[in-house]
Amino acid sequence: MTCAQARKTAGRVLAGQDTPPDLVSDVLTVVSELVSNAVRHAGGVTGFQVTVRAGQVVVEVSDRSALLPHLRPASPHTPGGFGWRVVKTLAPSTFVRSHRHGKTIIATLPAHHGTRPAP
């Protein structure tokens, strides 16, 4: 699965739920970060799901790697490294579930309009 495919799938799920535009943007950002990291660092996406529940949107991305994501120190000499920070800012209750085939990252975004956490 590519980022574009995942974003398109997420967009379809959210379109049928009357999701506020700022939440759609946040969800698509989280989807892009998690899928691109799975492709770049973890052997590709092995599972993907977006679920709208009462008061929240849940994004689940599985990959083949057992390595856990981590915050990298910001450095002007090293490009990138901000994705996990972005995910944790937009979806503060994100957690990782390890399993024998790799891991699944579950990012939960609150569906309350205008309650985006401060960076």
TORTI-865330 format. One record per residue (C-alpha): residue number from 0; residue in one letter; x, y, z. Coordinates in steps of 0.05 Angstrom, whole numbers, always signed. Each point is the difference from the previous one (the first is absolute). Layout:
r nr = NUM	rest = A	xx = X	yy = Y	zz = Z
...
% end
This chain:
r nr = 0	rest = M	xx = +0	yy = +0	zz = +0
r nr = 1	rest = T	xx = +25	yy = +69	zz = -17
r nr = 2	rest = C	xx = -13	yy = +65	zz = +37
r nr = 3	rest = A	xx = -46	yy = +23	zz = -56
r nr = 4	rest = Q	xx = -41	yy = -64	zz = +3
r nr = 5	rest = A	xx = -5	yy = +4	zz = +76
r nr = 6	rest = R	xx = -20	yy = +74	zz = -2
r nr = 7	rest = K	xx = -53	yy = -15	zz = -53
r nr = 8	rest = T	xx = -28	yy = -57	zz = +42
r nr = 9	rest = A	xx = -1	yy = +43	zz = +63
r nr = 10	rest = G	xx = -33	yy = +57	zz = -38
r nr = 11	rest = R	xx = -56	yy = -47	zz = -23
r nr = 12	rest = V	xx = -12	yy = -25	zz = +71
r nr = 13	rest = L	xx = -3	yy = +71	zz = +27
r nr = 14	rest = A	xx = -43	yy = +28	zz = -56
r nr = 15	rest = G	xx = -58	yy = -43	zz = +21
r nr = 16	rest = Q	xx = +4	yy = +23	zz = +72
r nr = 17	rest = D	xx = -9	yy = +76	zz = -6
r nr = 18	rest = T	xx = +70	yy = +10	zz = +29
r nr = 19	rest = P	xx = +22	yy = +72	zz = +11
r nr = 20	rest = P	xx = +52	yy = +23	zz = -51
r nr = 21	rest = D	xx = +55	yy = +14	zz = +52
r nr = 22	rest = L	xx = -8	yy = -71	zz = +28
r nr = 23	rest = V	xx = +3	yy = -29	zz = -71
r nr = 24	rest = S	xx = +65	yy = +38	zz = -10
r nr = 25	rest = D	xx = +29	yy = -26	zz = +65
r nr = 26	rest = V	xx = -21	yy = -72	zz = -15
r nr = 27	rest = L	xx = +31	yy = +4	zz = -69
r nr = 28	rest = T	xx = +65	yy = +27	zz = +29
r nr = 29	rest = V	xx = +3	yy = -57	zz = +51
r nr = 30	rest = V	xx = -15	yy = -51	zz = -55
r nr = 31	rest = S	xx = +55	yy = +29	zz = -44
r nr = 32	rest = E	xx = +52	yy = -1	zz = +56
r nr = 33	rest = L	xx = -16	yy = -71	zz = +24
r nr = 34	rest = V	xx = -4	yy = -30	zz = -70
r nr = 35	rest = S	xx = +62	yy = +35	zz = -26
r nr = 36	rest = N	xx = +39	yy = -23	zz = +61
r nr = 37	rest = A	xx = -25	yy = -72	zz = -9
r nr = 38	rest = V	xx = +23	yy = +2	zz = -72
r nr = 39	rest = R	xx = +66	yy = +34	zz = +13
r nr = 40	rest = H	xx = +22	yy = -34	zz = +64
r nr = 41	rest = A	xx = -41	yy = -63	zz = +12
r nr = 42	rest = G	xx = -7	yy = -41	zz = -63
r nr = 43	rest = G	xx = -67	yy = +28	zz = -22
r nr = 44	rest = V	xx = -71	yy = +2	zz = +25
r nr = 45	rest = T	xx = -31	yy = -67	zz = +18
r nr = 46	rest = G	xx = -66	yy = +28	zz = +27
r nr = 47	rest = F	xx = -38	yy = +65	zz = -3
r nr = 48	rest = Q	xx = -66	yy = +22	zz = +30
r nr = 49	rest = V	xx = -36	yy = +65	zz = +16
r nr = 50	rest = T	xx = -59	yy = -3	zz = +46
r nr = 51	rest = V	xx = -47	yy = +55	zz = +22
r nr = 52	rest = R	xx = -27	yy = -10	zz = +70
r nr = 53	rest = A	xx = -39	yy = +44	zz = +47
r nr = 54	rest = G	xx = +44	yy = +60	zz = +12
r nr = 55	rest = Q	xx = +62	yy = -26	zz = -35
r nr = 56	rest = V	xx = +34	yy = -25	zz = -63
r nr = 57	rest = V	xx = +46	yy = -60	zz = +7
r nr = 58	rest = V	xx = +56	yy = -12	zz = -51
r nr = 59	rest = E	xx = +35	yy = -68	zz = +2
r nr = 60	rest = V	xx = +62	yy = -15	zz = -41
r nr = 61	rest = S	xx = +36	yy = -67	zz = +5
r nr = 62	rest = D	xx = +69	yy = -17	zz = -27
r nr = 63	rest = R	xx = +52	yy = -56	zz = +2
r nr = 64	rest = S	xx = +50	yy = +32	zz = +47
r nr = 65	rest = A	xx = +6	yy = -13	zz = +74
r nr = 66	rest = L	xx = +39	yy = +66	zz = +9
r nr = 67	rest = L	xx = -41	yy = +51	zz = +38
r nr = 68	rest = P	xx = -6	yy = +72	zz = -24
r nr = 69	rest = H	xx = +36	yy = +52	zz = +42
r nr = 70	rest = L	xx = +10	yy = +75	zz = +4
r nr = 71	rest = R	xx = +65	yy = +22	zz = -32
r nr = 72	rest = P	xx = +34	yy = +63	zz = +25
r nr = 73	rest = A	xx = -10	yy = +58	zz = -47
r nr = 74	rest = S	xx = +63	yy = +15	zz = -40
r nr = 75	rest = P	xx = +12	yy = +51	zz = -55
r nr = 76	rest = H	xx = +50	yy = -49	zz = -30
r nr = 77	rest = T	xx = -47	yy = -60	zz = -6
r nr = 78	rest = P	xx = -62	yy = +6	zz = -44
r nr = 79	rest = G	xx = -65	yy = -30	zz = +23
r nr = 80	rest = G	xx = -13	yy = -31	zz = +67
r nr = 81	rest = F	xx = -63	yy = +40	zz = +16
r nr = 82	rest = G	xx = -53	yy = -51	zz = -20
r nr = 83	rest = W	xx = -8	yy = -35	zz = +67
r nr = 84	rest = R	xx = -4	yy = +68	zz = +35
r nr = 85	rest = V	xx = -54	yy = +22	zz = -48
r nr = 86	rest = V	xx = -40	yy = -64	zz = +11
r nr = 87	rest = K	xx = +6	yy = +5	zz = +76
r nr = 88	rest = T	xx = -22	yy = +73	zz = -3
r nr = 89	rest = L	xx = -61	yy = -12	zz = -43
r nr = 90	rest = A	xx = -18	yy = -67	zz = +32
r nr = 91	rest = P	xx = +25	yy = +5	zz = +72
r nr = 92	rest = S	xx = -26	yy = -69	zz = +21
r nr = 93	rest = T	xx = +40	yy = -37	zz = -54
r nr = 94	rest = F	xx = +29	yy = -66	zz = +21
r nr = 95	rest = V	xx = +37	yy = -59	zz = -31
r nr = 96	rest = R	xx = -22	yy = -72	zz = +4
r nr = 97	rest = S	xx = +55	yy = -50	zz = -15
r nr = 98	rest = H	xx = -16	yy = -68	zz = -29
r nr = 99	rest = R	xx = +37	yy = -58	zz = -30
r nr = 100	rest = H	xx = -6	yy = +29	zz = -71
r nr = 101	rest = G	xx = +25	yy = +70	zz = +19
r nr = 102	rest = K	xx = -41	yy = +56	zz = +31
r nr = 103	rest = T	xx = -63	yy = +40	zz = -6
r nr = 104	rest = I	xx = -2	yy = +74	zz = +16
r nr = 105	rest = I	xx = -69	yy = +23	zz = +24
r nr = 106	rest = A	xx = -9	yy = +75	zz = -3
r nr = 107	rest = T	xx = -64	yy = +29	zz = +29
r nr = 108	rest = L	xx = -19	yy = +71	zz = -19
r nr = 109	rest = P	xx = -54	yy = +35	zz = +41
r nr = 110	rest = A	xx = -58	yy = +21	zz = -44
r nr = 111	rest = H	xx = -15	yy = +63	zz = +39
r nr = 112	rest = H	xx = +5	yy = +60	zz = -47
r nr = 113	rest = G	xx = +51	yy = +52	zz = +21
r nr = 114	rest = T	xx = +35	yy = -41	zz = +55
r nr = 115	rest = R	xx = +65	yy = -13	zz = -36
r nr = 116	rest = P	xx = +56	yy = -6	zz = +50
r nr = 117	rest = A	xx = +55	yy = +52	zz = +1
r nr = 118	rest = P	xx = +65	yy = -20	zz = -34
% end
